[in-house]
């Protein structure tokens, strides 16, 4: 499952990346996304479901396009 597929207000753990290029994966990592981090979608934009407002590390709020969120792989099992 990807972060873009995650239901609103469902917590998940990042399990990896499916970026089209290594530069995009590097950019996502520079923003702060890493394997093992807990993420949650707080809000979805009204037009085209963009942007997504994502909570990262239970403190940071990041807005991103669904196409970018689709490059982040997540798992919902074992998340507290």
C-alpha positions in Angstrom: 0.0 0.0 0.0 1.2 3.5 -0.6 0.8 6.7 1.5 -1.6 8.0 -1.2 -3.9 5.0 -0.7 -4.1 5.4 3.1 -7.5 6.3 4.6 -7.9 9.6 6.4 -6.7 9.6 10.0 -5.2 6.1 9.8 -1.7 5.7 11.1 0.9 3.7 9.2 4.6 3.0 9.2 6.8 3.7 6.2 8.2 0.5 4.8 10.1 1.8 1.8 10.0 3.9 -1.3 8.9 3.3 -4.9 10.3 6.5 -6.4 10.8 6.8 -10.2 14.3 8.1 -9.7 16.9 8.1 -7.0 16.8 11.9 -7.0 13.1 11.8 -6.0 13.8 9.3 -3.3 16.6 11.5 -2.0 14.2 14.5 -2.0 11.6 12.6 0.0 14.3 11.6 2.5 15.6 15.2 2.8 12.0 16.3 3.7 12.2 13.8 6.5 10.5 10.6 5.4 12.4 7.4 6.4 11.6 3.7 6.9 10.0 3.1 10.3 8.5 6.6 10.6 4.8 6.9 11.5 2.7 8.9 9.1 -1.0 9.9 9.0 -3.1 11.7 6.4 -4.9 14.6 8.2 -6.7 16.3 5.3 -7.3 15.8 1.6 -7.8 18.8 -0.7 -11.1 19.4 -2.3 -10.1 19.6 -5.9 -8.5 16.5 -7.3 -7.8 15.3 -3.8 -4.7 17.5 -3.8 -2.8 18.4 -1.7 -2.6 15.8 1.0 -1.8 17.1 4.5 0.4 14.5 6.2 1.5 14.3 9.8 5.0 13.0 10.1 6.7 12.0 13.4 3.5 13.0 15.3 4.6 16.6 15.1 5.5 17.8 11.5 2.7 18.7 9.0 3.7 18.3 5.4 1.6 19.1 2.3 2.3 17.0 -0.8 0.8 15.9 -4.1 -0.9 12.5 -4.2 1.6 11.5 -7.0 4.5 12.1 -4.5 2.7 10.2 -1.7 2.2 7.3 -4.1 6.0 6.8 -4.0 6.0 6.1 -0.3 5.2 2.5 0.8 3.4 2.1 4.1 2.1 -0.7 6.3 -0.8 -0.3 8.8 0.0 -3.4 10.9 1.8 -3.0 14.2 1.3 0.8 14.4 0.3 2.2 17.7 
